[in-house]
């Protein structure tokens, strides 16, 4: 019999701190009727999802979810979950979820709303689950934590050889190993776009976490309804984009099957879903081109800089990427690295002033500064015109990513 995952009212998934591999989402069960669930998904309203879905739902794109497994029997995920790989050695398989984290991440990406009413940002996409052993370990011993990094590397390699175009990793570890870097490079040669949450210890040490800090991975931080980077979202040169990551209503495993969560796990999932939406509309594009368009159409820093260590190049705006993508640029150039530049991975903690840059995304209109976060949120994510996208660059121009300590 297939496991139904946890049935407790509350899941507490620890934030990314220290050496242990961790999941990056905190979930709290929230009973809600199907009629009211969609109305609570503020991030979909902010992104004007219904309008986007007229152009793309992500159909034909598979997103690999490297996590705790994905419960394929969840009402809002039925029919979305394809066969993947179980690397955990635990009872069941990759379509059983021993924690609930992977199922929620998959739902943020691709829930259909046909069950309890929760919708993902890319409800036409498929989910390919890759289950790892319990990555939320209390032990700080070197061996198991290094093994977590190696397990993530193995999962990336499996995803690289699969039909998935996007690889979502809502997990983090402070242990960088050669196997992880090599796996990312291998996935890039296979044309995959890799997205990872940057971690949830921005308010507790702000340690550099992998694989978000691995060159070739799109590192994603979290913002709230008021366009502010959340306190827990980590800062540093590994942040490329930000996406909603606070008060995210989503389908989940167990109980009411509806939860509210926060963390860079959800942010990474929304960035992955955004990539799926764009790729479905432009199936001939490469991972480099999809990434470049997401960067070029992001709502940039309010302080007028190209990027900063709080929000990277800005908040991901798939609606703009779908309606006005611009020139996707060269197919074979990584938009996050300058040609010939050898990326140097950050080590230790980011600079002491990592929190100093502006942590607010540029508003869409100078006339909408009422101070109401809810009032501005729809505009900053959805407006296609009237926005000076500071993070954008000229068509075909490579954005150099500086990975430094």
N, C-alpha and C positions, 0 to 999 in steps of 0.2 A: 504494500500500500504506500502511496506517495505521501511523504511527510507534508504536513501543513505548516511547518515552521513554528515559531514561537506563538504562544497564545496569551502571553502576559499583556497587561494593559499598557505597559511602558517599556520601550527599549532605550537603554542608555549606552550608546556607542562612544567610547572614549575618543578624545581629540588627539591630534597628532603631536606628540611630545616625546622626547627621549628616543631611545634606540629601537623600541619595539615597532613592528609593523602595525598600523592601525587603520580602521575605517574612519571616514571623515563626515559621518552624518549622525545627528542625534534625532531620534524619532520619538514622538509621543502620540499614542493612539488618541484619535478624536472621533467619537461617534457622529455620523452625519448622514442625512438622507441623500439619495442619488440626485434629487432635485437641487440640493444646496451645495453639493461638492464643487461643481464647476464654478459656482459663483464665488467660492473661496479661493480659487486658484488665481491670485492676483498677478502672478508672473505671466500667465497666459494673456490676461487682459492687457498688461503693460506691453507685451510684445505684439498685441493685436493678432493673436493666433488665428482666429477665424478668417481674417483677411488673408493671412499668409497661406492658409490651407487651400485657398482657391488656386494658388500657384504651385504649391508643393506640400505633400504630407510626409515626404521621406520615403515614399513607396519605391521599392526596388533596391533600397540601401539597407545593408545589414550592419548593425553596431555590435561589436564584441564587448561584453561586460565582464571584466576580470574582477571577481568578487567572491562572495560567499555562496554563490549559486543563485538561480532564479526560479521561483516557484511557478511553473508553467500552468498550474491549475488555478491561479489567481484569476478571479472573474474578469478584471480589466486588462489582463494580459493573455487571455486565451486566444490561441491562434497566432500569437506574435513571436513565440519562443521556439527557435529551431534547435536541432541537436548541436551540442558543443563538445566540451571536454571536461572531465572531472580529474583534476590533478591533486585532489585532497587526500585520497586514501581513506575517506570517511564513509560511513554507510550511506546508501543512496547514490545519486549521480548528480550531474550538473544542473538538472532541473528540479532538484530539491535544495532548499535554502536552510542551512543550519542556524542562521542568525537573523535573517530578515532584511539585512542591509542591501544585498544584491538585488532582491526583488523590488525594493523601493527605488533603487537607482534605475532599474529597467523601466519601471512605471513612469518615472519622471521623463524618460526618453520616449517611450512608445505605448503607454496605456491608451486604450481605445475608448474608454468611457462606456463600454457596453455592459459593464457589470455594476459596480457601485457608483459609477459616474465620473471617476477621475480620468483625466486626459493627460497624455504626455504631449510634449511639444512637437514630436514627429510621430503621430499615431499610425502612419503608414509604414514605418520602418520595422524591420525584424530585429530580434535580439538573439545573439549567439552567446550563451553563457559559458564562462570558463571558471570552474570552481577551484579555489585554493583551500588549503587547510586553514584552520582558524587563525586569521592574521592578527586578531586583537589579543595579543599576548601580554600577560602581566610581567613575565620574566624579562629581565634586562641583560640576560647572559648573551655574550657575543654570538655564539654558535647559532641559536635559534633565530636571532634577528637577521644575521647574514643569510640564513637559509630562506627567510621570507623574501629578501631581495632576489635571491636566485630563483625562488618559485615564481615571482612576478615576471622575471626574465623568461622563464620557460613558458609561461602563459602568453607573453607577448609573441614569442616565436610561433606558438601554435596559432594564434590569431593571425599572424603574418601569412601563414600558409592556408588560411581559411578564405571563405568568400566575403568575409567582413571587410568593409572599406574603412570604417572608423573603429578605433580601439579606445574604449573608455576605462580609465583606471581611477576609481574613487577611493584609492588606498594610498598610504604614504609610509615611508620608512626613512630613517636618517642614515641608514647604511647604504652607501653606494658601492657597487661591486662591478668588476669588469664585465661580468656576464650581462648585467643590466644595460650597460652602454652598448655592448655588442648586439643585444637583442633589439634595441631601438634602431640601431643602424640597419640591421637586417630587415626589420619591418619597413623602414623607409625605402629600401631597395625593392621591396614588394609593393610599393605604392600605397602604404597605409598612412592614415592620419591618426596620430596618437594624442589623446587628451588626458590630463590628470589634474586632480585637485592639488593645490599647493600646500594644504595643511591647515589645521585649526588651532595652532598655538601662537597666533599673532600676539595675543595678550599674555602669553606665558613663555617667554624665551625666544619665540620666533625662529626656531631652529630650521635650517634648510632641510627640505624633505624631497625624497626621490620616489617615483621617477619624474615628478614635475620639474625638478631641477636638472634633469638629464637633457643635454642638447638634442634637439629633434622632437621633443615633447612640448605640446602646447600647455603651459601651466595656467590654471584658472583659479582666480580668487572669487570672493563672494561680496555682493552688495545687498543692501536692504531696500525697502520701499522708498526710502528717502534719498537714494543715490549715494549713500555713504557705505564705504567699505566696513564690513562688520568687524568688531573688535577681534574676533577669533581668526579671521582670514589673515594669512601670513603675508608679509611684505618682502620684497627683494627683487633682484634682477630676473628671477625665474618666473615672475608674474607676467604673462603675455596678454591676458584678457581677464575680464571679470564678468560675472553673470549673477542673476538673483540666487541668493543662498540663505534666505532668512524667512521664516514663517511660510515654508513651502508645503502646501497641502498636496498629498499624493496618495496613490494606492499603496497598500502595504500588506504584509503577510500576517494573518492572525487577527483575532478580535473583530472589530468593525470593518477591517480591511481598508480603513482610511486613517492616515496619520498626518501629523504636522511635523516637519523636520527643519533643521538648519545645519549649515556646514558647507564646506567647499566640495563635498561629494555631489550635492545637488547642483552646484554651479558647474562643475565639470560635466555632469549629465546634460545640462541645458546647452552647454557649448557643443557637446557631441551631437545632440539632437539638431542644433543649428547647422552643423556641418552636413548632417544627413539631409536636411531640407534643401540646402544649396546643391549638394551633389546629385540629388534626385532630379533637380531641374536641369543640371548641366552634367550629365553622365560622362561626357567626353573630357571633362576637366581632370587634372591630376590632384593629388593631395596637396601639393605645393600651391596650386592655383586656388583651391577651396580655402586653404589657410590664409592666403594673401587677401582674398576678397573679404573674409571675416575680419581681418585686421584693418583693411582699408575702409571698411564701412562701420567700424566701431565708433561709439561715442567717446571721444577722446577726453583727456584730462581737462578740468576746468581752468587750470592755471596756465593753459596755453602751450605747454610743452608737448613734444611728440609722444612721450610716454613717461611714466614714473613708476617707482617701485611699489606703489599702493594699488594702482589699477592697470598697470601695464599700458597697452595701447588703447584701453577703454573698454566699455561695456559692449558685449556682443549684441548685434542688432540684425538678426536674420531677415527681418522684413526688408530692411534697406538692401541687404545683400541680394535678396531675390528681385527687388524692383529696380535697383540701380547699382548693379555690381561693379560697373566699370571694367577696365581691362584687367583680366586675371593674371596677366604677365606671363613670363616664361614657365613652361611646364616642368622644367628640370632644375629649377633653382629654389632652394629652401628660403622662404621669405623671412625667416627668423635668423638667418646667418648671412653675413656679407660674403661675396664670392671669395673663395680661398682663405677665409678667416677660420682659424682653428679655435673652436669654442673652448674656453676654460671654465670648467664647472666650479660653482661656488663651494666653498668648504667652510665649516664652522657656521657661525651666525652672521647674518648680513650686517652691514655697517650700522653703527649706532643710530644714524639718522634715517634709517629705512622707513620710519613712520612719518618723517617730516613732510614728504611731498603731499600735495593736495589729494584728498581721499574722496573727492566728489567728482562725479562725471559731469561733463559739460551739459548744461541745460539746452533743450531744443529751441527754446525761444526766450529772448531777453525779457519778454513781456509776461512770462508765466512764473515769475519768482514770488509766488504768494506765500511760500514757506510750507505749503501743504505737500508732504511727501507723496500722498496718494494722488494729489492733483498733478504733480509733475511726472509721476512714474510712467504713465502711458505715453507721454510725449517723448521722454528721453530714449525710450527703447524703440519707438515705432516711427517717428517722423522721418520721412525720406527727404524732405526739403527744409530749408531754413536753418539747418544745423551746420556749424563749422566743425567738421570732423577733424579734430586736431591730430588724431592718430593716423589719418589717411596719408598716403604718399602718392606721388605721381604714378601714372600707369606704368607698370613694368619695373618700377624702381624697387630695388631690394631693400628691405628693412633690416638693418644690422642689429642683431640681438647681442648684448654684452652680458655674458655670464661671468660674473666676477664675485670674489668674496667681499 
